[in-house]
Amino acid sequence: MTTSINAERMAQIKEIVCDILELEEEEVTQTSLFKEEHDADSLLAIEILAALEKQFGVLIDQTELTRMVNLKGVYEVVTEAIEAS
């Protein structure tokens, strides 16, 4: 299933991720890995998940953290959560 995500939502997600990881937006690409390239730990991953839930008014199962390793994965998970709600 291919999900589309609008540019405004992508920008919001990237801003949340960068704020939590304390990175400049230009440091994070669609495919840069949070853990391996940006030293994110599991606590930061949960913080990202919680911030996204609050921002978009959705529930995201913690099992989705395994897919949320880069922005592309986060976009997919959030889009699916929004479409499911």
Secondary structure, DSSP 8 states (H G I E B T S, - for coil): ------HHHHHHHHHHHHHHHT--GGG--SS--HHHHH---HHHHHHHHHHHHHHHT----GGGGGT-SSHHHHHHHHHHHHHH-
